[in-house]
């Protein structure tokens, strides 16, 4: 199975893989699909989408904060 993602989605997936300790994108996707199919914790598709969007926003904020820290360090 294959699917396309945008550059932003790819970066978000990469960040999720690293932060959650998934060794590969395939492991992350398999886990997400398994949880979706088994409906663990009552998570439906909209809840999963909401969680991914929330994580993506948090990643964007962290990236912005990191850039500010780097810029501040360069000025010193």
C-alpha positions as CSV (number, residue, x, y, z in Angstrom):
1,X,0.0,0.0,0.0
2,X,1.3,3.5,-0.7
3,X,-0.1,7.0,-0.4
4,X,1.1,10.5,-0.9
5,X,1.5,13.2,1.7
6,X,2.4,16.9,1.5
7,X,5.8,18.1,2.7
8,X,4.2,19.4,5.9
9,X,2.5,16.1,6.5
10,X,5.8,14.3,5.9
11,X,7.6,16.5,8.4
12,X,4.8,15.9,10.9
13,X,4.9,12.1,10.4
14,X,8.7,12.2,10.8
15,X,8.4,14.1,14.0
16,X,5.8,11.7,15.3
17,X,7.9,8.7,14.4
18,X,10.9,10.2,16.3
19,X,9.0,11.4,19.3
20,X,7.0,8.1,19.7
21,X,9.9,5.8,19.0
22,X,8.6,4.2,15.8
23,X,11.5,2.7,13.9
24,X,9.7,3.4,10.5
25,X,6.8,5.1,8.9
26,X,5.3,1.6,8.2
27,X,5.2,0.8,11.9
28,X,3.5,4.2,12.7
29,X,0.9,3.7,10.0
30,X,0.3,0.0,11.0
31,X,-0.2,1.1,14.6
32,X,-2.6,3.9,13.6
33,X,-4.6,1.7,11.3
34,X,-4.8,-1.1,13.9
35,X,-6.0,1.3,16.6
36,X,-8.5,2.8,14.2
37,X,-9.9,-0.7,13.2
38,X,-10.0,-1.9,16.8
39,X,-11.5,1.4,17.9
40,X,-9.3,1.5,21.0
41,X,-10.4,4.0,23.6
42,X,-13.4,4.9,21.6
43,X,-11.3,6.8,19.1
44,X,-13.1,7.2,15.8
45,X,-11.7,8.7,12.6
46,X,-12.6,12.2,13.6
47,X,-10.8,11.8,16.9
48,X,-7.7,10.5,15.2
49,X,-7.8,13.3,12.7
50,X,-8.2,15.8,15.5
51,X,-5.3,14.3,17.4
52,X,-3.1,14.4,14.3
53,X,-4.0,18.0,13.7
54,X,-3.3,18.9,17.3
55,X,0.1,17.2,17.2
56,X,0.9,19.0,13.9
57,X,0.1,22.4,15.5
58,X,2.2,21.6,18.5
59,X,5.1,20.5,16.3
60,X,4.7,23.8,14.3
61,X,4.9,25.8,17.5
62,X,7.9,23.9,18.8
63,X,9.6,24.5,15.4
64,X,8.9,28.2,15.7
65,X,10.2,28.3,19.2
66,X,13.3,26.5,18.3
67,X,14.0,28.9,15.4
68,X,13.7,31.8,17.9
69,X,16.1,30.2,20.3
70,X,18.6,29.6,17.5
71,X,18.3,33.2,16.3
72,X,18.7,34.5,19.9
73,X,21.8,32.3,20.3
74,X,23.3,33.6,17.1
75,X,22.9,37.2,18.2
76,X,24.8,36.6,21.5
